[in-house]
Amino acid sequence: MADFSYIPQVLVSGLGIGCVYGLIGIGFCVIYNASGIVNFAQGAFVMLGGMITHGLLQRYGLPLLPAALIAIAVVALLGVVLERVVVRPLWDRKATMFTMILATLAAQIVIERLTLIVGGDQPKTLPVFTDLPPLQIGGVAVSFQLLWIVGASLLAVGALAAFFRLTRTGKAMRACAINREAAALQGIPVSRMLAAAFAISAGLGAMAGILITPTQYTAFNVGVPFAISGFIAAIVGGFGRPFGAFLGGLMLGLVQSLAILGFGAGWKTVAALSVLLLFLFIRPSGLLGAATK
């Protein structure tokens, strides 16, 4: 029998994982807006963020912050490599969406296998960013890692909004999201915007992986569950709407946490898929309405 006195604590925990899902969902939206592509290798970026940071800490003895920043930069670069090697040739041949999805799924599997060979199959974790006892707020324990997750996620969302509104590159990417053909006629390098979208998406995924790893673990095979959750968050928010994806991630994290409290950990996936089906049936355009392509 579930003890519902733990609901406030569970909601706080759900807020943290929801922020991570939201960042992953934003990654899906950024690439979709620039290209119309759904990148199912997004989970690999999340996994690589934690794995590369762990490797830099253990093998080279770097402090946590420099290791995390280097990992984000490396994963962002790998995102560009994925776009150039896997996506761009198919894009140039005007491949179908189904072909693109299969290609990114194949890339996800290849990255997982390479990570297994290089990093092994043992789960790995990262130290918490602030090693202090949790804050007690009204009987609810709030860990400093949760504050890092929420704060960094909100900072990333705000920075991304400013990037799209205030920078030339951001405005060019928004133009591509509205109409790629018209943007190309105006002299905007659409292919370069696609590479930038993959870099931003990969960096967000790596950031999400680094933030969540201290609270659980990372391994070569954790990418797919995160990708599925991020994809659901993007659909719930309105596919192509970055802020909607973040809201969708928060909703999904809260629903999953309540499902675990009420029915057990085995219902986590059931809860996520139920939310997806509910929105597909009742509001397929999502919370903020899906972007049109």
Backbone bond lengths (Angstrom), bond angles and torsions (degrees), N, CA, C in turn:
res aa  C-N    CA-C-N  psi(-1)  N-CA   C-N-CA  omega(-1)  CA-C   N-CA-C  phi
1 M - - - 1.469 - - 1.525 109.27 -
2 A 1.298 117.00 127.45 1.453 120.53 -177.31 1.526 110.76 -71.10
3 D 1.322 116.36 142.21 1.454 122.13 175.59 1.529 107.41 -95.88
4 F 1.330 116.08 101.83 1.458 119.89 -173.01 1.525 112.82 -77.44
5 S 1.333 116.40 1.05 1.464 118.17 172.31 1.525 110.78 -69.85
6 Y 1.336 116.21 -14.98 1.462 120.61 179.27 1.530 112.20 -87.15
7 I 1.333 118.06 2.18 1.465 119.92 -175.91 1.530 112.56 -56.25
8 P 1.355 120.76 -46.89 1.468 118.92 178.97 1.528 112.48 -57.66
9 Q 1.341 117.86 -41.71 1.458 120.80 179.16 1.522 111.24 -65.25
10 V 1.338 115.50 -40.48 1.462 120.16 179.73 1.525 110.86 -65.55
11 L 1.322 117.07 -39.84 1.459 120.50 178.95 1.525 111.38 -63.85
12 V 1.315 116.48 -37.90 1.467 120.26 177.68 1.531 109.89 -63.76
13 S 1.328 116.72 -44.04 1.465 120.26 177.90 1.524 111.11 -64.33
14 G 1.333 115.89 -40.16 1.460 119.57 178.58 1.509 112.49 -63.79
15 L 1.318 116.78 -31.28 1.457 120.73 177.49 1.528 110.61 -62.20
16 G 1.336 116.34 -39.82 1.459 120.22 -179.54 1.513 112.64 -65.25
17 I 1.332 116.79 -51.67 1.468 119.76 -179.38 1.522 109.79 -67.44
18 G 1.344 117.36 -30.33 1.459 120.45 177.44 1.521 111.86 -64.44
19 C 1.331 117.79 -37.35 1.461 120.85 176.17 1.528 110.85 -62.01
20 V 1.318 116.41 -39.77 1.467 120.98 178.69 1.524 110.17 -65.04
21 Y 1.333 116.94 -46.82 1.462 120.06 176.49 1.533 110.64 -58.33
22 G 1.341 116.07 -38.70 1.450 119.85 -179.55 1.517 112.38 -63.66
23 L 1.335 117.35 -41.88 1.464 120.62 177.90 1.525 111.17 -62.39
24 I 1.327 116.04 -41.24 1.468 119.80 178.84 1.525 109.62 -65.59
25 G 1.334 115.93 -42.63 1.462 119.81 178.34 1.515 112.22 -61.43
26 I 1.335 117.36 -38.54 1.464 120.50 176.62 1.521 110.04 -61.30
27 G 1.337 116.46 -38.27 1.458 119.81 177.58 1.519 111.90 -58.98
28 F 1.338 116.98 -42.57 1.464 120.30 175.56 1.530 110.62 -58.89
29 C 1.341 116.13 -44.53 1.466 120.97 -174.93 1.523 111.82 -67.37
30 V 1.334 117.57 -39.71 1.459 120.47 -178.16 1.529 110.44 -60.68
31 I 1.329 117.05 -45.20 1.467 120.25 179.91 1.522 110.40 -69.50
32 Y 1.326 117.01 -41.52 1.462 119.67 -179.58 1.526 111.06 -62.19
33 N 1.317 117.15 -41.37 1.456 120.27 -179.17 1.524 112.33 -64.52
34 A 1.332 116.55 -36.02 1.456 119.88 -177.44 1.518 112.81 -80.36
35 S 1.335 117.03 -23.31 1.466 118.46 -169.83 1.521 115.29 -139.69
36 G 1.335 117.40 -18.37 1.459 119.56 -171.72 1.509 113.07 80.23
37 I 1.347 117.19 10.34 1.470 122.67 -177.33 1.525 109.57 -97.42
38 V 1.326 116.80 138.99 1.459 122.59 171.76 1.524 107.15 -100.43
39 N 1.326 116.18 112.63 1.458 121.78 -173.36 1.528 110.88 -94.77
40 F 1.337 116.31 102.11 1.459 119.15 -179.18 1.521 112.83 -86.45
41 A 1.324 117.37 9.34 1.461 120.50 169.35 1.530 111.14 -89.82
42 Q 1.331 117.03 6.67 1.459 121.04 -177.45 1.528 112.04 -59.29
43 G 1.331 116.48 -35.70 1.459 119.53 179.32 1.513 112.72 -64.00
44 A 1.338 117.61 -29.88 1.457 120.72 178.51 1.521 110.78 -64.07
45 F 1.335 117.33 -35.06 1.459 120.42 178.26 1.528 110.57 -64.34
46 V 1.339 116.48 -39.45 1.466 120.83 178.41 1.529 110.09 -62.42
47 M 1.323 115.22 -47.86 1.467 120.28 179.83 1.524 111.60 -61.46
48 L 1.328 116.96 -44.37 1.458 120.84 -177.31 1.523 112.09 -65.47
49 G 1.331 117.38 -33.45 1.459 119.25 178.11 1.517 111.30 -57.19
50 G 1.332 116.72 -49.77 1.461 120.03 178.87 1.511 112.93 -68.79
51 M 1.334 117.39 -41.75 1.464 121.03 -176.20 1.527 111.62 -67.44
52 I 1.319 117.85 -44.24 1.465 120.18 -179.26 1.525 110.70 -67.52
53 T 1.330 117.13 -41.34 1.463 119.84 177.06 1.529 110.57 -60.00
54 H 1.323 117.24 -44.25 1.468 121.12 178.06 1.523 110.61 -60.66
55 G 1.329 116.70 -43.73 1.461 119.68 179.72 1.517 112.64 -62.70
56 L 1.333 117.58 -40.12 1.459 121.06 178.65 1.527 111.48 -66.84
57 L 1.324 116.37 -35.76 1.465 120.06 177.87 1.531 111.41 -68.33
58 Q 1.337 116.47 -46.42 1.454 120.91 -172.69 1.528 112.75 -79.13
59 R 1.308 117.20 -41.74 1.471 119.72 -173.17 1.525 113.26 -87.61
60 Y 1.330 115.54 -32.49 1.462 118.71 -174.64 1.522 113.17 -115.68
61 G 1.319 117.55 -4.35 1.454 121.18 175.63 1.514 115.26 65.34
62 L 1.323 116.97 26.82 1.463 119.82 179.93 1.528 110.49 -72.88
63 P 1.319 117.61 150.43 1.465 119.59 170.99 1.525 110.06 -62.90
64 L 1.321 115.75 160.63 1.461 120.61 -172.65 1.531 112.50 -62.66
65 L 1.328 118.21 -46.55 1.464 120.04 -175.92 1.526 112.40 -63.33
66 P 1.347 119.80 -50.25 1.469 118.43 176.45 1.522 112.81 -60.27
67 A 1.325 116.91 -38.47 1.465 119.77 178.95 1.519 110.89 -62.71
68 A 1.338 116.51 -41.53 1.468 120.35 179.79 1.526 111.07 -65.70
69 L 1.334 117.07 -43.28 1.465 120.50 -179.29 1.530 111.18 -65.49
70 I 1.324 116.69 -40.88 1.468 120.20 177.56 1.522 109.86 -64.12
71 A 1.338 116.52 -42.06 1.464 120.17 -179.80 1.525 110.73 -61.43
72 I 1.336 117.66 -43.56 1.458 120.47 178.84 1.525 110.70 -61.44
73 A 1.344 116.44 -42.94 1.465 120.15 179.19 1.524 111.56 -64.26
74 V 1.329 116.74 -41.99 1.462 120.74 -179.73 1.527 110.75 -64.74
75 V 1.322 116.71 -44.20 1.463 120.10 -179.60 1.527 110.32 -66.65
76 A 1.339 117.58 -38.13 1.467 120.14 176.14 1.530 110.23 -60.05
77 L 1.322 116.75 -41.37 1.466 120.90 177.33 1.526 110.74 -64.64
78 L 1.327 116.51 -40.79 1.468 119.88 177.17 1.527 110.94 -63.51
79 G 1.330 116.84 -32.56 1.460 119.96 175.07 1.513 111.54 -61.26
80 V 1.334 116.59 -42.18 1.463 120.76 177.21 1.524 110.27 -64.77
81 V 1.340 117.24 -41.23 1.473 120.91 177.83 1.531 110.23 -60.54
82 L 1.335 116.85 -43.60 1.463 120.43 177.78 1.526 110.71 -59.63
83 E 1.320 116.08 -42.51 1.463 119.64 179.56 1.525 111.16 -64.00
84 R 1.326 116.76 -42.42 1.464 120.50 -177.24 1.525 112.40 -71.26
85 V 1.325 116.59 -40.72 1.465 120.67 -172.00 1.525 112.22 -86.69
86 V 1.325 117.52 -39.10 1.469 121.17 -173.18 1.526 112.10 -102.89
87 V 1.328 116.90 -50.69 1.463 120.67 -170.73 1.518 112.64 -81.58
88 R 1.343 117.18 -44.65 1.461 120.00 -173.52 1.529 113.52 -59.04
89 P 1.345 119.85 -45.18 1.473 118.05 178.89 1.530 112.54 -59.69
90 L 1.333 116.85 -39.21 1.464 120.03 178.29 1.518 110.86 -70.28
91 W 1.312 116.31 -38.51 1.470 121.58 177.68 1.523 110.26 -59.55
92 D 1.340 116.38 -46.01 1.468 120.48 -178.55 1.526 112.01 -64.44
93 R 1.338 116.15 -29.56 1.466 119.87 178.70 1.521 111.94 -90.11
94 K 1.355 116.14 6.53 1.468 121.75 179.06 1.525 111.47 55.26
95 A 1.331 115.13 47.34 1.465 121.20 178.87 1.528 109.96 -66.16
96 T 1.312 116.11 157.08 1.462 121.34 -179.50 1.524 110.65 -73.44
97 M 1.336 115.73 161.91 1.460 120.84 176.96 1.531 111.07 -57.73
98 F 1.336 116.51 -39.91 1.465 120.17 -179.73 1.524 110.62 -60.09
99 T 1.324 117.51 -42.49 1.457 121.40 178.34 1.517 111.02 -63.75
100 M 1.330 117.25 -41.20 1.460 121.34 178.30 1.526 111.53 -61.89
101 I 1.334 115.84 -43.36 1.463 119.65 179.88 1.526 110.49 -62.75
102 L 1.335 116.90 -44.54 1.465 120.30 178.22 1.524 111.18 -60.88
103 A 1.330 116.27 -39.95 1.460 120.38 -179.15 1.526 111.27 -64.69
104 T 1.337 116.99 -43.04 1.462 119.34 -179.90 1.526 111.39 -70.83
105 L 1.337 117.17 -33.36 1.467 119.78 174.20 1.525 110.78 -63.91
106 A 1.323 116.21 -41.86 1.462 120.32 177.51 1.529 110.38 -62.77
107 A 1.335 116.48 -41.08 1.459 120.25 177.44 1.524 111.04 -61.66
108 Q 1.339 116.74 -40.61 1.464 120.95 176.61 1.524 111.17 -57.28
109 I 1.322 117.14 -45.42 1.464 121.42 -179.00 1.521 111.09 -65.70
110 V 1.339 116.60 -42.60 1.462 120.48 179.30 1.525 110.90 -61.81
111 I 1.332 116.88 -44.45 1.466 120.76 179.39 1.525 110.23 -63.06
112 E 1.331 117.48 -41.18 1.465 120.93 177.42 1.519 111.25 -59.72
113 R 1.334 117.14 -46.23 1.464 120.48 -177.79 1.530 110.94 -65.36
114 L 1.328 116.69 -41.53 1.462 119.48 178.82 1.525 111.06 -64.43
115 T 1.337 116.13 -39.48 1.466 119.89 177.60 1.518 110.90 -64.38
116 L 1.329 117.06 -38.64 1.468 120.99 177.23 1.525 110.64 -61.64
117 I 1.323 116.89 -42.38 1.471 120.59 -179.36 1.525 111.02 -66.27
118 V 1.325 116.30 -43.14 1.464 120.18 -175.32 1.523 112.05 -80.55
119 G 1.335 116.89 -44.32 1.460 120.61 -172.24 1.513 115.97 -101.06
120 G 1.345 117.43 -8.62 1.456 120.09 -178.87 1.517 112.01 83.34
121 D 1.340 115.15 177.55 1.468 120.15 -175.76 1.516 113.76 -103.86
122 Q 1.329 118.43 5.61 1.461 120.58 -178.71 1.524 110.98 -82.80
123 P 1.339 117.44 135.90 1.475 119.70 177.28 1.525 111.04 -60.91
124 K 1.308 115.87 147.96 1.462 122.01 -178.79 1.518 108.79 -132.48
125 T 1.307 115.37 152.67 1.456 119.89 178.72 1.514 109.59 -135.37
126 L 1.307 115.89 172.59 1.461 122.39 179.03 1.519 109.03 -122.05
127 P 1.330 117.60 153.18 1.471 119.02 175.08 1.525 110.31 -67.95
128 V 1.323 115.56 151.87 1.462 119.30 176.08 1.527 108.85 -65.19
129 F 1.305 115.68 151.55 1.460 119.57 -176.22 1.527 111.84 -70.29
130 T 1.332 116.52 -34.57 1.467 122.22 178.72 1.521 108.18 -129.04
131 D 1.315 116.90 111.28 1.470 121.52 -174.50 1.526 110.11 -90.14
132 L 1.336 114.91 74.08 1.462 121.76 177.89 1.523 109.22 -132.21
133 P 1.330 118.34 156.43 1.470 119.97 177.43 1.527 110.91 -60.95
134 P 1.331 117.12 151.70 1.477 120.05 -179.80 1.526 111.27 -61.64
135 L 1.305 114.52 152.00 1.461 120.96 173.32 1.529 109.09 -77.90
136 Q 1.308 117.19 139.24 1.456 122.15 177.28 1.529 108.42 -102.59
137 I 1.335 115.81 111.43 1.465 121.11 -178.83 1.522 108.11 -122.53
138 G 1.329 115.55 104.98 1.454 120.30 179.05 1.519 113.51 58.00
139 G 1.301 117.53 38.72 1.455 120.65 -179.81 1.515 114.48 84.02
140 V 1.322 117.71 0.09 1.458 122.30 179.36 1.526 108.82 -107.45
141 A 1.327 116.09 129.05 1.462 121.16 178.33 1.524 109.15 -87.01
142 V 1.318 115.52 122.20 1.466 121.31 179.91 1.518 108.00 -115.12
143 S 1.316 116.37 110.05 1.461 120.04 -178.69 1.522 110.23 -73.44
144 F 1.321 115.36 153.93 1.459 119.47 177.60 1.527 111.27 -67.36
145 Q 1.343 116.79 -28.10 1.458 118.86 177.55 1.528 110.78 -65.40
146 L 1.336 116.28 -36.91 1.469 119.74 175.34 1.519 110.60 -61.96
147 L 1.330 116.78 -41.56 1.461 119.80 177.70 1.524 110.87 -62.86
148 W 1.325 116.47 -38.65 1.462 119.91 176.03 1.531 110.85 -62.41
149 I 1.330 115.93 -44.20 1.466 120.07 -178.74 1.527 110.58 -61.71
150 V 1.329 116.37 -49.70 1.463 120.27 -177.89 1.527 110.55 -66.11
151 G 1.322 116.80 -46.67 1.459 120.33 -178.16 1.520 112.68 -63.35
152 A 1.328 116.65 -46.57 1.463 119.99 -179.67 1.526 111.06 -66.22
153 S 1.322 116.89 -36.97 1.463 120.14 179.43 1.525 110.83 -65.39
154 L 1.327 116.78 -46.49 1.463 119.79 178.67 1.522 111.33 -63.40
155 L 1.344 116.34 -38.18 1.461 120.35 177.65 1.529 110.50 -63.36
156 A 1.339 116.23 -42.13 1.463 120.39 179.37 1.526 111.02 -64.51
157 V 1.332 116.87 -43.02 1.469 120.50 179.21 1.529 110.28 -63.14
158 G 1.341 117.02 -43.78 1.460 120.11 178.51 1.519 112.42 -64.70
159 A 1.336 116.47 -42.51 1.462 120.24 179.26 1.520 111.13 -64.33
160 L 1.327 116.28 -38.79 1.465 119.98 179.53 1.526 110.57 -66.86
161 A 1.339 117.09 -40.72 1.468 120.33 177.83 1.528 110.39 -62.54
162 A 1.350 116.84 -42.28 1.459 120.34 177.94 1.521 111.13 -65.07
163 F 1.328 116.61 -38.68 1.467 120.99 178.94 1.523 110.78 -60.34
164 F 1.331 117.15 -46.12 1.461 120.26 -177.76 1.528 112.27 -69.92
165 R 1.324 116.97 -28.77 1.464 119.82 -174.88 1.529 113.41 -92.68
166 L 1.338 117.73 -29.38 1.457 120.32 -168.21 1.526 114.87 -111.72
167 T 1.322 119.12 -20.63 1.460 120.54 -176.23 1.529 110.96 -101.26
168 R 1.324 115.88 154.64 1.463 120.35 179.40 1.523 110.77 -64.19
169 T 1.337 115.58 -42.42 1.462 118.69 179.37 1.518 111.10 -63.62
170 G 1.326 116.55 -42.58 1.457 120.02 178.45 1.515 112.28 -61.89
171 K 1.348 115.84 -43.22 1.468 119.56 178.54 1.528 110.82 -65.21
172 A 1.333 116.61 -36.87 1.473 119.90 177.36 1.519 110.96 -64.76
173 M 1.340 117.04 -39.54 1.456 120.21 178.26 1.526 110.79 -67.07
174 R 1.337 117.45 -36.07 1.467 120.46 175.78 1.519 110.65 -64.89
175 A 1.325 116.51 -38.63 1.464 119.91 177.80 1.526 110.76 -63.90
176 C 1.323 116.44 -39.83 1.471 120.26 176.63 1.521 110.65 -63.46
177 A 1.339 116.12 -35.92 1.460 119.71 179.36 1.522 111.18 -65.97
178 I 1.347 116.77 -35.58 1.458 120.09 -178.57 1.525 111.08 -74.93
179 N 1.338 116.31 -49.32 1.476 120.41 -179.06 1.523 108.17 -159.67
180 R 1.323 117.01 104.08 1.457 121.19 -176.48 1.522 111.97 -64.41
181 E 1.337 116.89 -40.20 1.463 119.92 -178.15 1.531 110.87 -64.39
182 A 1.320 116.42 -46.43 1.466 120.06 178.78 1.526 110.92 -64.01
183 A 1.333 117.52 -38.13 1.465 120.84 177.95 1.521 110.63 -62.07
184 A 1.324 116.68 -41.77 1.469 120.75 178.96 1.525 110.57 -63.23
185 L 1.330 117.55 -39.45 1.463 121.27 179.63 1.527 111.61 -66.54
186 Q 1.334 117.15 -24.63 1.457 121.94 177.98 1.528 112.18 -86.58
187 G 1.329 116.72 4.83 1.456 120.53 176.67 1.514 114.96 90.81
188 I 1.317 118.08 8.08 1.470 120.92 178.43 1.531 108.67 -78.00
189 P 1.338 118.31 127.06 1.470 120.69 179.48 1.532 110.77 -74.34
190 V 1.308 116.86 90.86 1.459 121.96 -172.98 1.523 110.81 -60.57
191 S 1.327 117.82 -40.56 1.463 120.34 -178.90 1.525 111.26 -63.96
192 R 1.352 116.33 -36.03 1.465 119.31 177.49 1.523 110.52 -68.68
193 M 1.313 117.00 -35.13 1.459 120.58 177.16 1.527 110.91 -64.75
194 L 1.338 116.43 -34.18 1.456 120.09 177.61 1.524 110.72 -64.70
195 A 1.338 116.54 -42.96 1.462 119.89 177.52 1.531 110.84 -62.92
196 A 1.336 116.37 -41.37 1.461 119.69 178.29 1.519 111.27 -63.82
197 A 1.334 117.02 -37.94 1.466 120.76 178.61 1.520 110.83 -62.93
198 F 1.317 117.31 -41.90 1.466 119.97 178.54 1.526 111.05 -66.12
199 A 1.330 117.28 -37.22 1.461 119.92 178.40 1.529 110.67 -64.78
200 I 1.333 117.03 -46.05 1.473 120.69 179.45 1.519 110.44 -63.39
201 S 1.334 116.33 -45.25 1.464 120.46 -179.09 1.523 111.11 -61.44
202 A 1.332 116.27 -44.61 1.468 119.99 -179.72 1.524 110.80 -64.81
203 G 1.346 116.69 -41.07 1.460 119.64 178.59 1.522 112.42 -62.88
204 L 1.337 116.65 -41.10 1.470 120.12 177.02 1.523 111.10 -63.38
205 G 1.351 116.36 -41.74 1.457 119.75 178.15 1.516 111.67 -62.07
206 A 1.336 116.84 -44.34 1.467 120.65 178.99 1.528 110.77 -62.38
207 M 1.316 115.96 -41.63 1.467 120.37 177.70 1.521 110.92 -59.95
208 A 1.328 116.65 -44.63 1.466 120.68 178.09 1.529 110.64 -60.11
209 G 1.326 117.16 -43.30 1.459 120.60 -179.96 1.509 112.48 -63.75
210 I 1.321 116.60 -39.96 1.465 120.25 -179.87 1.520 110.80 -68.07
211 L 1.323 117.22 -39.08 1.458 120.24 -178.65 1.522 112.55 -67.47
212 I 1.340 117.77 -38.72 1.463 120.59 -173.41 1.520 113.02 -86.61
213 T 1.330 118.14 -24.34 1.469 120.55 -174.03 1.528 113.35 -59.41
214 P 1.343 120.97 -39.70 1.472 118.38 178.91 1.525 114.02 -61.66
215 T 1.334 118.54 -21.05 1.459 120.55 -178.72 1.530 112.02 -90.72
216 Q 1.328 118.37 -12.94 1.459 120.90 177.88 1.515 109.47 -144.58
217 Y 1.300 119.76 -108.62 1.459 121.64 177.21 1.520 108.09 -161.63
218 T 1.319 115.20 170.14 1.453 120.04 172.17 1.522 108.59 -130.04
219 A 1.304 115.98 156.95 1.463 122.89 178.31 1.519 107.41 -161.03
220 F 1.318 115.82 172.75 1.463 119.77 -174.78 1.528 112.70 -62.28
221 N 1.340 117.47 -23.06 1.467 120.37 -172.54 1.525 114.19 -109.61
222 V 1.324 119.12 18.97 1.473 119.93 -179.32 1.522 112.23 -88.97
223 G 1.317 117.53 -7.96 1.457 120.34 -173.42 1.511 114.24 -65.63
224 V 1.334 117.53 -43.17 1.463 120.83 -174.95 1.534 112.17 -61.32
225 P 1.348 119.95 -48.49 1.474 118.22 177.72 1.529 113.24 -57.88
226 F 1.336 116.80 -39.75 1.459 119.25 178.15 1.528 111.03 -66.69
227 A 1.331 116.70 -39.41 1.467 119.90 179.14 1.519 110.93 -62.73
228 I 1.326 116.94 -42.28 1.464 120.43 179.56 1.526 110.35 -63.14
229 S 1.326 116.38 -45.04 1.467 119.81 179.97 1.525 111.32 -63.96
230 G 1.340 116.65 -41.83 1.457 119.72 178.03 1.513 112.33 -65.12
231 F 1.334 116.30 -37.35 1.459 121.12 178.06 1.532 110.68 -64.91
232 I 1.332 116.25 -43.02 1.467 120.05 176.78 1.527 110.31 -62.48
233 A 1.341 116.59 -41.85 1.468 119.90 178.17 1.522 111.00 -59.46
234 A 1.336 116.50 -41.17 1.463 120.49 179.94 1.525 111.02 -64.88
235 I 1.333 117.64 -40.36 1.463 121.12 179.36 1.529 110.43 -68.07
236 V 1.330 116.43 -43.96 1.464 120.07 -179.46 1.527 110.49 -61.46
237 G 1.330 116.76 -39.11 1.455 119.93 -178.42 1.512 113.87 -76.13
238 G 1.331 116.82 -19.92 1.461 121.20 -174.62 1.511 107.81 110.66
239 F 1.325 117.02 98.36 1.460 120.33 -167.81 1.529 111.18 -57.03
240 G 1.326 115.59 127.67 1.456 121.09 -176.57 1.512 113.29 99.22
241 R 1.337 117.77 -5.00 1.466 122.02 179.15 1.526 108.45 -105.63
242 P 1.339 119.43 100.94 1.470 120.59 -175.27 1.528 113.97 -56.39
243 F 1.346 117.15 -47.12 1.462 118.44 -179.86 1.527 110.77 -65.84
244 G 1.333 116.50 -36.36 1.462 119.61 175.92 1.512 111.47 -62.40
245 A 1.335 116.88 -38.96 1.464 120.20 177.88 1.522 110.93 -62.19
246 F 1.332 116.78 -37.77 1.466 119.55 178.43 1.522 110.35 -65.84
247 L 1.332 116.78 -42.91 1.466 120.03 176.37 1.534 110.79 -63.24
248 G 1.337 116.10 -40.17 1.459 119.93 177.17 1.507 111.93 -61.98
249 G 1.331 117.00 -38.42 1.457 120.46 177.22 1.512 112.54 -63.67
250 L 1.338 116.29 -42.04 1.467 120.18 177.49 1.524 110.47 -61.61
251 M 1.337 116.67 -45.15 1.464 120.05 179.10 1.521 111.24 -61.22
252 L 1.325 116.58 -44.26 1.454 120.31 -178.64 1.523 111.55 -64.34
253 G 1.330 117.05 -42.07 1.463 120.07 178.88 1.518 112.48 -61.97
254 L 1.333 116.50 -41.23 1.465 120.83 179.79 1.531 110.83 -67.16
255 V 1.344 116.83 -43.72 1.463 120.38 -179.42 1.530 110.50 -63.78
256 Q 1.321 117.26 -43.31 1.463 120.15 179.49 1.525 111.26 -62.96
257 S 1.314 116.93 -42.35 1.471 119.95 -179.34 1.523 111.09 -63.58
258 L 1.332 117.55 -41.57 1.459 120.44 177.90 1.529 111.28 -66.74
259 A 1.331 116.88 -37.13 1.463 120.21 178.38 1.522 110.83 -64.73
260 I 1.320 117.23 -39.92 1.462 120.91 178.20 1.525 110.52 -64.61
261 L 1.344 116.37 -41.48 1.465 119.97 178.67 1.528 111.13 -64.24
262 G 1.321 116.27 -44.63 1.451 119.66 -173.60 1.515 114.44 -79.23
263 F 1.345 117.32 -34.89 1.465 119.65 -170.71 1.524 114.55 -126.71
264 G 1.332 118.06 -13.10 1.453 120.58 -179.66 1.515 111.91 112.55
265 A 1.336 115.41 164.25 1.467 121.07 -175.36 1.518 112.78 -62.86
266 G 1.327 117.34 -27.09 1.453 120.36 -179.31 1.520 113.88 -64.90
267 W 1.333 117.25 -14.86 1.466 121.26 -178.34 1.521 112.53 -93.47
268 K 1.324 117.29 2.39 1.466 120.46 -178.36 1.527 111.25 -60.11
269 T 1.330 116.91 -49.90 1.461 121.02 -179.47 1.525 111.07 -68.40
270 V 1.338 116.21 -38.78 1.464 120.33 178.44 1.521 110.27 -59.40
271 A 1.330 116.43 -42.84 1.466 120.49 179.77 1.523 111.16 -62.71
272 A 1.335 116.74 -43.37 1.465 120.37 -178.74 1.522 111.32 -63.29
273 L 1.327 116.52 -46.07 1.465 120.20 -179.34 1.524 111.26 -69.09
274 S 1.332 116.83 -31.51 1.468 119.81 177.04 1.525 110.97 -65.58
275 V 1.332 115.80 -41.23 1.469 119.52 176.04 1.518 110.27 -61.07
276 L 1.343 116.88 -43.06 1.462 121.12 178.87 1.529 110.99 -59.70
277 L 1.328 116.78 -49.52 1.464 120.42 -179.16 1.523 111.47 -62.91
278 L 1.320 116.45 -40.22 1.453 120.64 180.00 1.527 110.81 -58.78
279 F 1.319 116.36 -46.19 1.463 119.15 -179.53 1.516 111.53 -70.85
280 L 1.328 118.06 -35.43 1.462 119.80 178.51 1.521 111.34 -64.20
281 F 1.325 116.40 -34.95 1.461 120.64 -178.99 1.530 112.20 -81.27
282 I 1.327 116.57 -43.78 1.462 121.05 -170.77 1.531 112.66 -94.96
283 R 1.324 116.73 -43.38 1.472 120.63 -177.70 1.526 109.12 -140.49
284 P 1.319 118.11 75.23 1.468 121.06 -176.67 1.514 113.94 -63.01
285 S 1.332 117.74 -20.47 1.467 119.99 178.65 1.528 112.44 -80.38
286 G 1.342 117.67 -5.78 1.459 120.65 178.11 1.516 113.53 82.77
287 L 1.325 114.79 -178.44 1.460 120.35 -176.22 1.526 112.26 -62.24
288 L 1.320 117.59 -42.88 1.457 121.31 -176.22 1.518 113.00 -108.51
289 G 1.322 117.20 3.90 1.457 119.68 -178.19 1.501 111.50 87.88
290 A 1.317 117.99 131.14 1.454 121.83 -177.66 1.513 110.98 -74.63
291 A 1.317 115.30 146.16 1.456 120.40 174.79 1.521 108.86 -70.63
292 T 1.304 117.05 141.60 1.461 121.12 -179.86 1.512 110.12 -90.69
293 K 1.351 114.33 150.18 1.468 119.90 179.39 1.509 108.66 -131.89
